[in-house]
Amino acid sequence: MSFKFDVIGMDKLLDDLEKLGQVPQKHVTSSSRKAMNVVLKSSRANAPVDTGLLKRYHNERRTFQN
């Protein structure tokens, strides 16, 4: 049994991914941080509250690579 399928828009996706590699790193970093903050706020809002420590110390951690 064989299957055949077509992916619509694959060429545009590949072109967009190639363009993403040409974006300056500072824009990628700031956009990533904004997206991360959405997830961080959601996880803080949904964290269980026994003592409050999990919510208080639930923060972003930045690492730098050379």
N, C-alpha and C positions, 0 to 999 in steps of 0.2 A: 504494500500500500504506500503510495507516495502522495505528498502534498505539494501544492504550488500556491504561493501567495505573493502579493506585491505590497511593498511598503510605500505608501504615498507620502511624499515630502522628505524622503531620505536624503536626496541631493541637497535640499535647503538646510537640513539639519547638519550635514557634514560641512557645508559652507559656513554656517554660523559657528560651529565648533572651531573651525580653522581661524575665523575672525577673532574669536575669543582669545586665542593665543597672541594676538597682536595688540590687545588692550593693555595699557600701562598697569603695572602691578598695584599702584596705589588705588586705582579704581576697583580692581578686583578685591583688594583687601577691605576697602570700606563697604563694598556691596556685600561681601561675605559677613562682615560684622553686623550689618543691619539685618540680614537674614537670621543670623545666630541670635540676635536680641529678641526676635519674635518667638523663637523656640524657648529661649531662656525665660521670658515672661510667662509663657504658657506652663512651663514645668514648675516655676515658682508658685503659680496660682493653683496648680494641681498637687503640690507636695503635701503629704500628710503633716498635720500639726500636732505633735505631742508636746514638745518643748519649744518649738520654733527655731531650733538650731539649723535644721535642714534648709528651711527657707532663707534664713539669714546668711548662711555661708554657701548658698548655691549661686555661684558667680562664674564669670568667664575667666578662662586662664589663657594668657597669651604666651606663646613660645616663639622664639626667634631662631631662625636657622641661617647660617652663613653660607 
